[in-house]
Amino acid sequence: MTVAIKNNNKTPLVVPASVRRTAGFKSGQEIEFKASGGVITILPKLPADEEYTPAQRRTVGRAIAKGLDDIKHGRLEGPFSSHKEFIDSLHKEARKLGKKKTKRLDR
């Protein structure tokens, strides 16, 4: 479909409704404009989950599945070897915070 309109720099450029319908754009849909070499391309903005190629999505999916399997079977690593070591670290940090003085403005 070809539609000719006059470009007046004083008014916004409007894409005719018939062209939007033919392109399949829905009301409220986000769109992207790309300009290069005197050509403007209007594309529907893809949802966040479609930013990756199918191969990339498969790779990410496998990595997530492996991580979830590790969690399920208790294969985890962390900075503490036991919960007691973690609690002791929390208490140590709390003591440090309690010692800090805050600046107060004289009124």
Secondary structure as GFF3:
##gff-version 3
##sequence-region A 1 107
A	DSSP	alpha_helix	17	23	.	.	.	ID=ss1
A	DSSP	beta_strand	31	36	.	.	.	ID=ss2
A	DSSP	beta_strand	39	44	.	.	.	ID=ss3
A	DSSP	three_ten_helix	48	50	.	.	.	ID=ss4
A	DSSP	alpha_helix	54	72	.	.	.	ID=ss5
A	DSSP	alpha_helix	83	99	.	.	.	ID=ss6
###
